[in-house]
Amino acid sequence: MVFADSRVLVVGTTADYIDWIRRNSPRRAFFLTEPEVRRQAKETSPPPADEILCDLTNTPKALKALEHHLEVWRLQLSGITCFDCESMALAAAIASAYNLPYPSVEAVRRCRDKASTKATWKAQGVHCPRARRVSSAEAAATFSRETEGTIVLKPATGSGSELVFACRGPEESRTAFTEIEKGLRRRQNSRMYRVNIAEDPAIVAEEFISGEEFSCDFLIENNQTRIIRLTRKIRSPKDPFGTVRGYVLIDDLPGGIPRSNLRRRLREGAEALGIHRGICMVDLLLKDGDICLLELSPRPGGDCLPFLLRESMGIDILSLTLDVAEKRPIFLKRHHPPKPRVGLRLFAGAPGVVEEIDWSRLAADPRVSQITIIRKPSDTIRMPPEDYDSWLLGHVIFTPSEDGVELARQCNDLAEQIAIRMAPC
């Protein structure tokens, strides 16, 4: 067979990422997409050769659809990648079937399952919070008593702050466990909350470690790690626990921690989980001058981070991920903006149906260099813990002023410049 071209397969991503890649890396990739993603997309559909619409919960069916697509369109796989946690196991299975470089199915499962991640790290001597699965409200309360401090309860395979609770004592732990159980029942059809489609959702209890939190994208290959971006997380005490309000680009960790120490800890964390090559995202914190790993995933950070990297550092992390998938040489310039740059997430303050969003004041603010609004009139906004997606309005990239006003106040000021009018649900 004569192949027309070779492309990277992107497994199970969102419509906006598909549009980004098609615009900025034309004819380099094609996409295996959940049909519901395409039905709800605002973006223009790709041509038939560029997308396979398939049930991504059925691996044999997805493999058969891919085989048929390759034959019909005379395509050849040059690599495989994935940007969404819930699709990584499928990407690993396809990679294995086609002998493509990608973390193994077992490595992906260790990353996806937060209890397994922590158990693996503990066994390998990688500093991380103590954690274990809990199967009942009383088991959560028992962990709380054993820990003798605040604990965190969360779904084993969740993402971000969704259904994540900080619990001060056994009674709060019982209440939070019940709330997570209810939330998981409402989300029982979501692929996000299953390590394996045949398994029941699981809940994990972790000790809470107080410290400043950071997020990092890094490349691991040939037993070496290279840091792509390092950001400090901005949190707000009024938002649900675990909510990241924004990210500040930084050059190094505070406290004089050598960059080499961070690189070594990242390599140890990735290799312990079975990841030896690829772009990874990690959440970490500093406690008493030591690096404590929280979560690690074989994909780059999402949300506003790709926009922050492109706007501030000239790095297209999605195209870079395609380069890694194809084993192209990777050249990373350590170029950072002369002033701090921030990616600020914008949230609705109340539920309702959007009637009007006016961001003209925000666009006129001299600190702001880029705005992305994802909500529009007629959209329904629900608040956590019912819904952790719809209350996100979008994000801005901005350069903080140097007038002595603290960053948290500047974030509040910018967020308040969006005027949104809503009707009751």
Buried (B, 14 or more C-beta within 10 A) or exposed (E): EEEEEEBBBBBBBBBBBBBBBBEEBEEBBBBBBBEEBBEEBEBEBBEEBBBBBBEBBEBEEBBEBBEEBBEEBEBEBBBBBBBBBBBBBBBBBBBEEBEBBBBBBEBBBBBBBBBBBBBBBBEEEBBBBBBEBBEEBEBBBBBBEEBEEBBBBBBBBBBBBBBBBBBEBBEBBBBBBEBBBEBBEEBEEBBBBBBEEEEEBBBBBBBBBEBBBBBBBBBBBEEEBBBBBBBBBBBBEEBBBBBBBBBBBBEEBEEEBEEEEBBEBBBBBBBBBBBBBBBBBBBBBBBEEEBBBBBBBBBBBBBBBBBBBBBBBEBBBBBBBBBBBBEEEEEBEEEBEEEBBBBBBBBBBEBBBBEEBEBEEBEEBEBBEBBBBBBEEEBBBBBBBEBBEBBBBBBBBBBBBEEEEEBBEBBBEBBEBBEBEBEEE
